[in-house]
Amino acid sequence: MATKIRLQRFGKKGKPFFHVVVADSRSPRDGKFIERLGSYNPNTNPATIELNFDKTLDWVNKGAEPTDTCRAILSYKGVLYKKHLEGGVKKGALTTEQADTKFAEWLGAKDGKIEGKKDDLTKSKDEVRKAALAAEAKKNADRAAALAIKNAPVEEEVIEETPEVEEEAPVAEATEEVPVSETTEGTEEEKA
């Protein structure tokens, strides 16, 4: 019977959650399985992976073939590297102590990278939050200034009137003054 280490999908639409299982290669994806090895949640950042390391290593040593995604998960957790080091011990290239120290160094470096990524993510979230708060404070200050201008009492502008100097019109002197009664009489006679 050919066994595979693969993922079983759980969760709702758009929010997948997977179990890492050992199953017969002929069984359906979410069907019958032999043993559950752990879980994988890609919804978190970084992805949450929980594996029973010893059971997984045992199944890999027995010949269970991981799928592509499971191979990446096992490599990320160090199962495949541990199998590689055990192969070196069997061949006599390494001693058990050397293999254990190499694996411990690798785990320390891997944990350092993971913690660094988590720290970077929290720092970037904090920076984004601070930038958003600063932008919001600026916007609120602009709104308050506009409201203060709108609600300020209107000061009436006092226009100083300049006294106009009246000039006597020399035109009145040049024109002859004709009495009104004479002009009206003359026009009536002409009409008759």
Secondary structure in CASP SS format (residue, H / E / C, confidence):
PFRMAT SS
TARGET T0000
AUTHOR 0000-0000-0000
METHOD secondary structure of the structure
MODEL  1
M C 1.00
A C 1.00
T E 1.00
K E 1.00
I E 1.00
R E 1.00
L E 1.00
Q E 1.00
R E 1.00
F E 1.00
G E 1.00
K E 1.00
K C 1.00
G C 1.00
K E 1.00
P E 1.00
F E 1.00
F E 1.00
H E 1.00
V E 1.00
V E 1.00
V E 1.00
A E 1.00
D E 1.00
S C 1.00
R C 1.00
S C 1.00
P C 1.00
R C 1.00
D C 1.00
G C 1.00
K C 1.00
F C 1.00
I C 1.00
E E 1.00
R E 1.00
L E 1.00
G E 1.00
S E 1.00
Y E 1.00
N E 1.00
P C 1.00
N C 1.00
T C 1.00
N C 1.00
P C 1.00
A C 1.00
T E 1.00
I E 1.00
E E 1.00
L E 1.00
N C 1.00
F H 1.00
D H 1.00
K H 1.00
T H 1.00
L H 1.00
D H 1.00
W H 1.00
V H 1.00
N H 1.00
K H 1.00
G C 1.00
A C 1.00
E E 1.00
P E 1.00
T C 1.00
D H 1.00
T H 1.00
C H 1.00
R H 1.00
A H 1.00
I H 1.00
L H 1.00
S H 1.00
Y H 1.00
K H 1.00
G C 1.00
V H 1.00
L H 1.00
Y H 1.00
K H 1.00
K H 1.00
H H 1.00
L H 1.00
E H 1.00
G H 1.00
G H 1.00
V H 1.00
K H 1.00
K H 1.00
G C 1.00
A C 1.00
L C 1.00
T C 1.00
T H 1.00
E H 1.00
Q H 1.00
A H 1.00
D H 1.00
T H 1.00
K H 1.00
F H 1.00
A H 1.00
E H 1.00
W H 1.00
L H 1.00
G H 1.00
A H 1.00
K H 1.00
D H 1.00
G H 1.00
K H 1.00
I H 1.00
E H 1.00
G H 1.00
K H 1.00
K H 1.00
D H 1.00
D H 1.00
L H 1.00
T H 1.00
K H 1.00
S H 1.00
K H 1.00
D H 1.00
E H 1.00
V H 1.00
R H 1.00
K H 1.00
A H 1.00
A H 1.00
L H 1.00
A H 1.00
A H 1.00
E H 1.00
A H 1.00
K H 1.00
K H 1.00
N H 1.00
A H 1.00
D H 1.00
R H 1.00
A H 1.00
A H 1.00
A H 1.00
L H 1.00
A H 1.00
I H 1.00
K H 1.00
N H 1.00
A C 1.00
P C 1.00
V C 1.00
E C 1.00
E C 1.00
E C 1.00
V C 1.00
I C 1.00
E C 1.00
E C 1.00
T C 1.00
P C 1.00
E C 1.00
V C 1.00
E C 1.00
E C 1.00
E C 1.00
A C 1.00
P H 1.00
V H 1.00
A H 1.00
E H 1.00
A H 1.00
T C 1.00
E C 1.00
E C 1.00
V C 1.00
P C 1.00
V H 1.00
S H 1.00
E H 1.00
T H 1.00
T H 1.00
E H 1.00
G H 1.00
T H 1.00
E H 1.00
E H 1.00
E H 1.00
K H 1.00
A C 1.00
END
